[in-house]
Amino acid sequence: MPASFHIPELDLIPLDAETLAELLADPAAYLKKEGDSGALKAQIVAVAGQTRDFQTRSGAQPPWIGYLAQVPKTHEIVGACSYKGDPTATDGTVEIAYFTFPEFEGGGYATGMAQELLARAFAEAVIMRVIAYTQTKRGSSARVLEKVGLTCTGQVDHPEDGKVWRWELSR
């Protein structure tokens, strides 16, 4: 990664079952407790609902869950990231995903989220490979994955997303 590229510090707030229940029961109170302004409350609630539904369907268990990304200095929640389920039992592969709310795009937050997910994944001995998927063009997600060390292994036909590029980083 180029030394001149700045990745902002982020805290990842785990969206485990307890946190999701608290957030969805009273979003304003939860965001106030976290120090967030609440300006993106509707988007954060939508993310929390989708995360709860995905984790219920997939049965994902911590740490292989979703996270809100928060800037420690301002307490603003700038996006979300996740593992897309538990690692595979056969080869220790886990998939990552991330996004930045539009108001915060271009600030390096997606790169920070991807970097933190990679660090957490590879801290677990069971993980041998991290993968991600992007559109088949060199857009911002492709640049994020390159910055954090993933390599595009080619185009694949994804069952949910159609033709996409697959990215990998092995231990």
BATOR-338900 format. One line per 2 residues: for each residue x, y, z negated of C-alpha. Coordinates in steps of 0.25 Angstrom, whole numbers, plus 5000, padded with zeros to 4 digits. Layout:
% BATOR-338900
X/Y/Z ~ ...
//
This chain:
% BATOR-338900
5000/5000/5000 ~ 5006/5014/5004
5011/5021/4991 ~ 5005/5034/4995
4991/5028/4995 ~ 4984/5031/4982
4974/5021/4976 ~ 4965/5028/4965
4964/5021/4951 ~ 4951/5014/4950
4944/5006/4939 ~ 4935/4995/4943
4923/4993/4934 ~ 4919/4978/4935
4904/4976/4939 ~ 4902/4964/4931
4888/4959/4927 ~ 4888/4968/4914
4893/4981/4921 ~ 4883/4979/4933
4871/4977/4923 ~ 4875/4990/4916
4877/4998/4928 ~ 4864/4993/4935
4856/4995/4922 ~ 4860/5010/4921
4869/5015/4931 ~ 4870/5029/4926
4874/5025/4912 ~ 4884/5015/4918
4891/5025/4927 ~ 4891/5036/4916
4898/5026/4906 ~ 4908/5023/4917
4910/5038/4919 ~ 4905/5039/4933
4897/5051/4938 ~ 4886/5042/4943
4886/5049/4957 ~ 4887/5036/4964
4877/5029/4954 ~ 4868/5023/4966
4880/5017/4973 ~ 4886/5011/4961
4873/5005/4957 ~ 4872/4999/4971
4886/4993/4970 ~ 4882/4988/4956
4870/4981/4961 ~ 4877/4975/4973
4888/4970/4964 ~ 4878/4964/4955
4871/4957/4966 ~ 4884/4952/4972
4890/4947/4959 ~ 4877/4940/4956
4877/4933/4970 ~ 4892/4930/4970
4893/4926/4955 ~ 4906/4934/4955
4912/4935/4941 ~ 4922/4946/4936
4932/4950/4941 ~ 4926/4946/4954
4915/4957/4954 ~ 4913/4971/4958
4919/4983/4952 ~ 4916/4998/4952
4928/5007/4955 ~ 4930/5019/4946
4940/5030/4946 ~ 4945/5030/4932
4948/5045/4932 ~ 4934/5050/4937
4926/5037/4933 ~ 4919/5038/4947
4915/5025/4953 ~ 4921/5025/4967
4917/5012/4973 ~ 4916/4997/4970
4924/4985/4973 ~ 4922/4970/4971
4927/4956/4973 ~ 4917/4949/4981
4915/4937/4972 ~ 4924/4928/4965
4937/4923/4971 ~ 4936/4910/4980
4939/4898/4972 ~ 4947/4891/4984
4957/4902/4987 ~ 4956/4913/4977
4950/4924/4987 ~ 4942/4936/4982
4936/4947/4991 ~ 4936/4961/4987
4927/4973/4991 ~ 4927/4988/4988
4920/5001/4992 ~ 4921/5015/4988
4909/5024/4987 ~ 4909/5034/4999
4911/5046/4990 ~ 4925/5040/4986
4930/5034/4999 ~ 4944/5037/5003
4949/5038/4989 ~ 4957/5025/4989
4946/5019/4980 ~ 4943/5007/4989
4958/5004/4989 ~ 4959/5005/4974
4947/4995/4972 ~ 4953/4985/4982
4967/4986/4975 ~ 4960/4984/4962
4952/4972/4966 ~ 4965/4966/4972
4973/4968/4959 ~ 4962/4962/4951
4960/4950/4961 ~ 4975/4946/4961
4976/4948/4946 ~ 4968/4935/4946
4976/4922/4949 ~ 4964/4916/4956
4965/4926/4968 ~ 4973/4923/4980
4967/4932/4990 ~ 4959/4944/4990
4950/4947/5003 ~ 4942/4958/5008
4934/4961/5021 ~ 4932/4974/5029
4926/4979/5042 ~ 4934/4975/5054
4940/4989/5055 ~ 4951/4996/5048
4942/5004/5039 ~ 4944/5009/5025
4942/4995/5019 ~ 4953/4989/5028
4963/5000/5023 ~ 4959/4998/5009
4962/4983/5010 ~ 4975/4986/5017
4980/4995/5006 ~ 4978/4985/4996
4985/4974/5003 ~ 4974/4966/5010
4977/4961/5024 ~ 4966/4959/5035
4966/4945/5039 ~ 4956/4947/5051
4942/4948/5054 ~ 4932/4938/5049
4917/4936/5050 ~ 4912/4939/5036
4898/4932/5032 ~ 4892/4945/5027
4900/4956/5034 ~ 4903/4950/5048
4916/4953/5054 ~ 4926/4959/5044
4941/4959/5042 ~ 4946/4950/5030
4957/4956/5021 ~ 4966/4948/5012
4976/4949/5001 ~ 4982/4936/4996
4990/4935/4983
//
